[in-house]
Amino acid sequence: MNALITTTTLVGVFMVNSQAVHFDLGYTELANPRVERGEQATLVLTVVLCILALINAVVSALGAVLDARQPLAVARTLGATPAQAGLGLAVAQLLPAIPGVAVGIPAGVGLVTLVSTGEVQYPPGSSLLATALGVLLAIAALTAIPAMVAARRPVVDTLRSAPT
C-alpha cells in the first residue's frame, strides 16, 4: 500500500508539473499566479504524503524484521551470511511492492487526467520508470538495512529468546 500511495502521488506531481499554463497578454506571456500557488500547495501535499508513506514503510520494515528474527537466525545457522539474510528479507518485502508500483503509475496518470480541466501533458516515460525504480529501491533499502543489522545479532541469543 505504501508503494501504491507513494507512486501515485509522485506520478501525479510529475504530471501536474509538466503542464504549461500561461497568461496571454499579447506581447508577453506570464505565469498564472493561481497556478503557481496551486503548484506550491500540490508540492506541500506531496511532501506530506511521501513523509507519511516513508514513516509507514519504516515502521512496516521494522515490524517485518522483528517478526523475522528467528527465521533469520535459523538461516544464519544453516550458513547464510547477514547480507544474504538481509537481502532475502528485502526481496520478500519487494514482492508485494511491485504490484503497488505497477498500479500506482496508471493510478497517478488517471487521477490527474480525471481532475484536469484542459489538455493533459504526460511526463516522459523515463521519469515514470525512474519513479518506479526509486520507490522500489527505497523499500528494499528500508528493509535490507535493519534486516542486516538484526542478522548480525548472535544466533544463540536470538534462538534463546524465541518464545516456545
C-alpha positions, 0 to 999 in steps of 0.5 A: 500500500505504501508503494501504491500511495507513494507512486501515485502521488509522485506520478501525479506531481510529475504530471501536474508539473509538466503542464504549461499554463500561461497568461496571454497578454499579447506581447508577453506571456506570464505565469498564472499566479493561481497556478503557481500557488496551486503548484506550491500547495500540490508540492506541500501535499506531496511532501506530506504524503511521501513523509507519511508513506516513508514513516509507514514503510519504516515502521512496516520494515521494522515490524517485518524484521522483528517478526523475522528474527528467528527465521533469520537466525535459523538461516544464519545457522544453516550458513547464510551470511547477514547480507544474504539474510538481509537481502532475502528479507528485502526481496520478500518485502519487494514482492508485494511492492511491485504490484503497488508500483505497477498500479500506482503509475496508471493510478497517478496518470488517471487521477490527474487526467480525471481532475484536469480541466484542459489538455493533459501533458504526460511526463516522459516515460523515463521519469515514470520508470525512474519513479518506479525504480526509486520507490522500489529501491527505497523499500528494499533499502528500508528493509535490507538495512535493519534486516542486516543489522538484526542478522548480525545479532548472535544466533544463540541469543536470538534462538534463546529468546524465541518464545516456545 
